[in-house]
Amino acid sequence: MIEYAREVVSIGRVGVNGVCRLLGISKKSYYYSESPEVRLDKKYEGLKVVISRIIEDNPAYGYRRLQKALKEMHGILVNHKLLKKLLKLWGLEFKRKIKKPSKSMVRKILNFLGKRANLLFRVKTGNIFKVIVSDITEIIYRGGKAYLSVHLDIFG
C-alpha cells in the first residue's frame, strides 16, 4: 500500500497529504516506510560528488581528514559517524593500505607451539590448590601507580 502511495505521489497525481488521507495512513508511516539507507541517500545525494572528488584528489585521507577537508574547503559540517555511514553506503573506500604490525619473536613461537605452549594443558589434576594461576595488573591513578596481583586455584 505504501509503495502505491509513493508511486502516485512521484508521478504528481496527488500530494502526500491527499494520498495519506485517501489510504488512511499517517504521514509518519509514509515517510518512515523507506529504509534508512534510502533516506540517507536521498538527503545527502549532493554530498556524494564532493566527497568522491576529495577522495580522488587525496587517496591517503581517512575519514577524519575527509571531514576536515569538507569543513575547510566547502564549508560543510558533517558528523564523523554520519560520514562513515555514507562512505559505507556509497561504497566509497580510501585507496590506502594499513600496515599491520609485524609479529614479535615471542608471538611467532607461541603461535608455532599452539596448545603445547600452555604447561597446564598437560596437567591432569582433580585436587584443589594443586595448581595455582596468577596475574599481575598495573593500575594507574592520579597519585601514581599500583600493582594488583591475583592468585587463583585452577578450578576457581
C-alpha positions, 0 to 999 in steps of 0.5 A: 500500500505504501509503495502505491502511495509513493508511486502516485505521489512521484508521478504528481497525481496527488500530494502526500497529504491527499494520498495519506488521507485517501489510504488512511495512513499517517504521514509518519508511516509514509515517510518512515516506510523507506529504509534508512539507507534510502533516506540517507541517500536521498538527503545527502545525494549532493554530498556524494560528488564532493566527497568522491572528488576529495577522495580522488584528489587525496587517496591517503585521507581517512575519514577524519581528514575527509571531514576536515577537508569538507569543513575547510574547503566547502564549508560543510559540517558533517558528523564523523559517524554520519560520514562513515555511514555514507562512505559505507553506503556509497561504497566509497573506500580510501585507496590506502593500505594499513600496515599491520604490525609485524609479529614479535619473536615471542608471538611467532613461537607461541603461535608455532607451539599452539596448545603445547605452549600452555604447561597446564594443558598437560596437567591432569589434576582433580585436587584443589590448590594443586595448581595455582594461576596468577596475574599481575595488573598495573593500575594507574591513578592520579597519585601514581601507580599500583600493582594488583596481583591475583592468585587463583586455584585452577578450578576457581 
